[in-house]
Amino acid sequence: MADKYVGGLYCFLGGLGMGLASGILFAPYSGAGTRDRFRRKAGEARDLMNTKAGEGRKFVKRQAARLVDQTNEFVEHSKRVVNEQKQRVASAVQAGTTAYRNGL
């Protein structure tokens, strides 16, 4: 059983070595060119991430402002409804008091 795993490990390491060797032999750029290319691509990726992060911050700010506006509208509407109900209850109490006094 152990021989099976050892043989697989040797095959894996052999394939890894051959892949590395062929990558080095057939690389399209020199070491300095490859490093420059990686550096440039990393800079582009950083710039893209900064741009997307800025867009995300703007989106969150817009959504937060929208939520604040909706909450304020809801609070104002609720205040109006409560005041209307208070007036209705007060009118009903007044009408009941008047009816009771007239009935006596």
Secondary structure, 3 states (H helix, E strand, C coil): CHHHHHHHHHHHHHHHHHHHHHHHHCCCCCHHHHHHHHHHHHHHHHHHHHHHHHHHHHHHHHHHHHHHHHHHHHHHHHHHHHHHHHHHHHHHHHHHHHHHHHHC
